[in-house]
Structure formats: structure tokens, C-alpha cells
Amino acid sequence: MQKDYISIGFTYYQGAESGWFSYQTEVRRPAKPGSLDAAMASVGLPMFVVDLRSVPTGGPVYEWLKAVDQKRGGAPPAYMRIDALEAWDALFHIDQITPTQRAISPR
């Protein structure tokens, strides 16, 4: 991996994403227990980033992250198997998401 490149994963606990078009949104249920999304939400912060490169290769944090091997992905209610420590350099978590909004009204 290049030193200039950082791969960042994204998790969220609940909320509505933006669809392919601004009018297509779906409110998703909270992340299922045991998933990476739910594990990140259990930290109790509304938003945070974790540098996964700094996680030791043993101990409680390593074991905690290795124990969760599914994350929300794709069309609902899809979950995919993933090893966060292998997949990304960092992980960005937001507890509650909302669809994007236009910053400027169309004319």
C-alpha cells in the first residue's frame, strides 16, 4: 500500500441515506446487534474517526474489532462480511445520518 493513500471505511447506526436521486431515500432500522455498525455506535459518541493502523495486534481492542465481521452495505437489509482491520486504515462513524439537502435552490 502506498504511504500517501489512506483507505477510510464508513459506518452508521441509523437514519436515512440519500438514494440515487434526491427523492429516493429510505429510513433504515438501527444496525443489527453484532455488526460493526452497532459496535461503533456502542462507543456512545455521535461522530468519530478511529485510526485502525494504531490498533495493537492483540489485546481487547483488537479482539473486539475481530469479533464483528459484518457491516451494513448495499441495498437494505444487506450486510457484508468484512475484517475492518484488513480493509481500512481508518474508520469514520456517524451515529445518525440524514439525506443530503440542496445547498442552493434550483432556479
Phi, psi and omega in degrees: 000142179288145179292334182277351185255130176235124178267125184241123175271164182226132173230157173211156183272310182203167176133194182242130177269167169278144177269192178298329176238157185300335181273353180262098177228157179218129176278122181264149176294163174304153180302146182289143179305141180089352179275163177299321179300315179291322179297317179295322179296330181293348176296328175092008177257145182291333182199136177196165176236138177244128175277100183289342178292338182267000179287126178299156181277021175192169179102181188295321181292316178300311181297321179298314180290326179289335183286336179258114185238016177229144174220155179298138178189148179074198182289144182296148356263046186292139171233145179241151178278134182202146173255103185303322182291334177270329187279323189227161173270332181214162180226126181254125181238136172234130183293310184232123179252158176224157179297156176294153178237148176294135177279329181229135178290141177294150181264000000 
